[in-house]
């Protein structure tokens, strides 16, 4: 099994209780390495230059945003979404852009995420949906009894 790399944008407020750390740990269990600012950015160098380069040019299998009330109100999260959309448009490829929805309604999503099938973290098969998106396939559906 090869490790897939996913850049994840999130609002720092969403990790005050370890929620983001949990997401990263769960993805690692299914072979998805989460990359994000605090583990990928070089201290002492220009922040937005590095973030932009990671999202626009990094060797990632996809990009995701942890979509919460906090991230919807975060200018940095909005800017990172624009970088991801730019990469998807310029590459003319199947570079996946995923919204990882946590506690927000569909109508509150940015337009660029409303046009994509997002992943609700309240679904029991959310990890399979993310993995399938990175692999460019429909998710295997888990039938709950």
Secondary structure, DSSP 8 states (H G I E B T S, - for coil): ---EEEEEE--GGGGTTSHHHHHHHHHHHTTEEEE-HHHH--TTS-HHHHHHHHHHHS--SEEEEEE-HHHHT-HHHHHHHHHHHHHHHHHTS--EEEEEESS--GGGS-HHHHTS--EETTSTTHHHHHHHHHHTS--------
